[in-house]
């Protein structure tokens, strides 16, 4: 087996295998962002780079930090999504 054949499958597998379980305390919007990253097969590193965010910014939203609105909007923009405000449904 050549070096290229040996390395390439591992990189592809690592890149798109999913992002693991998110903690129960994760914000629903962050959970949706990670689901969309997985659905579109975009790695966290690629999303951070394209959004102009620092390394590990999106990854840190999983457990440690909540996203700022501007950073979250930039990450959504990479995926072709936007955040919108709408009237709340159900009890206020």
QUIPEUR-V280343 format. One record per residue. N is the residue number from 1. RES is the residue in three letters. SS is DSSP state (helix for helix, strand for strand, loop for the rest). PSI is psi in radians with two decimals (999 if undefined). D_FIRST is the distance of its C-alpha to the first C-alpha in Angstrom with 1 decimal. Layout:
<<N,RES,SS,PSI,D_FIRST> <N,RES,SS,PSI,D_FIRST>>
This chain:
<<1,UNK,loop,2.31,0.0> <2,UNK,loop,2.88,3.8> <3,UNK,helix,-0.72,6.6> <4,UNK,helix,-0.76,8.2> <5,UNK,helix,-0.58,6.3> <6,UNK,helix,-0.69,6.5> <7,UNK,helix,-0.75,10.1> <8,UNK,helix,-0.85,11.6> <9,UNK,helix,-0.63,12.1> <10,UNK,helix,-0.73,13.7> <11,UNK,helix,-0.83,16.0> <12,UNK,helix,-0.71,17.1> <13,UNK,helix,-0.78,17.8> <14,UNK,helix,-0.65,19.7> <15,UNK,helix,-0.65,21.6> <16,UNK,helix,0.33,23.1> <17,UNK,loop,-0.13,23.3> <18,UNK,loop,3.09,27.0> <19,UNK,loop,0.28,29.2> <20,UNK,loop,-3.08,30.3> <21,UNK,loop,2.49,33.9> <22,UNK,loop,2.54,36.6> <23,UNK,loop,2.70,39.6> <24,UNK,loop,-0.46,42.7> <25,UNK,loop,-0.01,44.6> <26,UNK,loop,2.45,42.4> <27,UNK,loop,2.48,44.5> <28,UNK,helix,-0.58,44.1> <29,UNK,helix,-0.65,43.4> <30,UNK,helix,-0.71,40.5> <31,UNK,helix,-0.79,39.1> <32,UNK,helix,-0.68,39.4> <33,UNK,helix,-0.81,37.7> <34,UNK,helix,-0.65,34.6> <35,UNK,helix,-0.70,34.7> <36,UNK,helix,-0.67,34.8> <37,UNK,helix,-0.78,32.0> <38,UNK,helix,-0.76,29.9> <39,UNK,helix,-0.73,31.3> <40,UNK,loop,0.00,30.6> <41,UNK,loop,0.84,27.1> <42,UNK,loop,2.22,28.3> <43,UNK,loop,2.74,27.0> <44,UNK,helix,-0.74,29.7> <45,UNK,helix,-0.77,28.7> <46,UNK,helix,-0.73,28.8> <47,UNK,helix,-0.75,32.2> <48,UNK,helix,-0.78,33.6> <49,UNK,helix,-0.82,32.7> <50,UNK,helix,-0.52,34.1> <51,UNK,helix,-0.14,37.2> <52,UNK,loop,0.48,37.8> <53,UNK,loop,2.73,37.7> <54,UNK,loop,2.75,36.7> <55,UNK,loop,2.41,33.5> <56,UNK,loop,0.16,33.7> <57,UNK,helix,-0.95,36.9> <58,UNK,helix,-0.71,35.8> <59,UNK,helix,-0.67,33.9> <60,UNK,helix,-0.33,37.1> <61,UNK,loop,-0.34,39.0> <62,UNK,loop,-0.79,37.4> <63,UNK,loop,-0.67,39.3> <64,UNK,loop,-0.94,41.2> <65,UNK,loop,2.61,42.8> <66,UNK,loop,2.60,44.3> <67,UNK,loop,2.59,43.5> <68,UNK,loop,2.76,46.2> <69,UNK,helix,-0.73,47.4> <70,UNK,helix,-0.72,46.3> <71,UNK,helix,-0.71,42.7> <72,UNK,helix,-0.73,42.4> <73,UNK,helix,-0.68,43.8> <74,UNK,helix,-0.72,41.3> <75,UNK,helix,-0.71,38.3> <76,UNK,helix,-0.67,39.8> <77,UNK,helix,-0.62,40.3> <78,UNK,helix,-0.59,36.5> <79,UNK,loop,0.04,36.2> <80,UNK,loop,0.48,39.1> <81,UNK,loop,2.85,41.4> <82,UNK,loop,2.73,44.7> <83,UNK,loop,2.40,47.0> <84,UNK,loop,2.72,50.4> <85,UNK,loop,2.37,53.6> <86,UNK,loop,2.86,55.4> <87,UNK,loop,2.44,58.3> <88,UNK,loop,2.41,57.5> <89,UNK,loop,2.56,57.7> <90,UNK,loop,-2.91,59.3> <91,UNK,loop,2.53,61.6> <92,UNK,loop,999,62.1>>
